[in-house]
Each structure stands twice: as structure tokens, then as C-alpha cells.
Amino acid sequence: MSGSIHSFMHKVMLPNSSEAMIKDAIKGNENYGVEYSEEVVKGDLDIESKRIVENIIDTNRRHVSLLKEIIERY
């Protein structure tokens, strides 16, 4: 039952257009890929772990930038 409700809610909340999907991806990457990861880095991490997380954050920033370029051209 809960799986059916979740599936229904997911379908209802999906964006209808390519532009809306890209904007949703930007929002997700900015909120979870960058901001959340930055909070993790503020914690007690060893040097190697911090370097890995910072690389991931940089990659997510590049992805957001590319998605924004797509929106501008769209």
C-alpha cells in the first residue's frame, strides 16, 4: 500500500517539461550535492576524506553550471 502511494506521489510531483526537469536537477544538486556536502566537510574529517568530499563538491558545482548553461540556451 505505501509503495503504491509513494509511486503515485512521485508521478504527481514529476515535472512536465524538459526545462522543469533540468531546473529540478539544478535545485537538487545545489541543495544536496553542494550545500549538504559542504556541511559534512565542516565536521571532523581526515585530510584524505576532506579532499575526496571537496572533489565531489567541485564536480557537483560543475554539473550545476552545465545545467544552468543548458537552461540559458533552452
C-alpha positions as CSV (number, residue, x, y, z in Angstrom):
1,M,0.0,0.0,0.0
2,S,2.7,2.5,1.0
3,G,4.6,1.7,-2.2
4,S,1.6,2.5,-4.3
5,I,1.1,5.8,-2.5
6,H,4.8,6.6,-2.9
7,S,4.7,5.7,-6.6
8,F,1.6,7.9,-7.1
9,M,3.1,10.9,-5.3
10,H,6.3,10.5,-7.4
11,K,4.3,10.6,-10.6
12,V,2.3,13.6,-9.5
13,M,5.4,15.6,-8.5
14,L,7.4,14.9,-11.6
15,P,8.0,18.0,-13.8
16,N,6.1,18.0,-17.1
17,S,8.7,19.7,-19.3
18,S,12.4,19.2,-20.0
19,E,13.1,22.7,-18.7
20,A,11.3,21.9,-15.4
21,M,13.3,18.7,-15.1
22,I,16.6,20.4,-15.6
23,K,15.6,23.2,-13.0
24,D,14.7,20.4,-10.6
25,A,18.0,18.7,-11.1
26,I,19.8,22.1,-10.5
27,K,17.9,22.5,-7.3
28,G,18.7,19.0,-6.1
29,N,22.4,19.4,-7.0
30,E,22.7,22.7,-5.3
31,N,20.8,21.7,-2.1
32,Y,22.1,18.2,-1.7
33,G,25.2,17.9,-3.8
34,V,26.8,21.1,-2.8
35,E,25.3,22.6,0.4
36,Y,24.9,19.3,2.3
37,S,28.4,18.2,1.3
38,E,29.9,21.5,2.5
39,E,28.3,20.9,5.9
40,V,29.9,17.4,6.0
41,V,33.3,18.9,5.3
42,K,33.0,21.2,8.2
43,G,33.0,18.2,10.5
44,D,36.0,16.2,11.7
45,L,37.4,14.6,8.6
46,D,40.8,13.3,8.0
47,I,42.8,15.0,5.2
48,E,42.1,12.4,2.5
49,S,38.4,12.2,3.3
50,K,38.1,16.0,3.2
51,R,39.9,16.1,-0.2
52,I,37.5,13.5,-1.6
53,V,34.5,15.4,-0.4
54,E,35.9,18.7,-1.8
55,N,36.4,17.0,-5.2
56,I,32.8,15.8,-5.1
57,I,31.6,19.3,-4.3
58,D,33.6,20.7,-7.2
59,T,32.1,18.1,-9.5
60,N,28.6,19.0,-8.4
61,R,29.3,22.7,-8.9
62,R,30.4,22.0,-12.5
63,H,27.3,19.9,-13.1
64,V,25.1,22.8,-11.8
65,S,27.0,25.2,-14.0
66,L,26.5,23.0,-17.1
67,L,22.8,22.5,-16.3
68,K,22.4,26.3,-16.0
69,E,24.0,26.7,-19.4
70,I,21.5,24.3,-20.9
71,I,18.7,26.3,-19.4
72,E,20.1,29.5,-20.8
73,R,20.3,28.0,-24.3
74,Y,16.8,26.4,-23.9
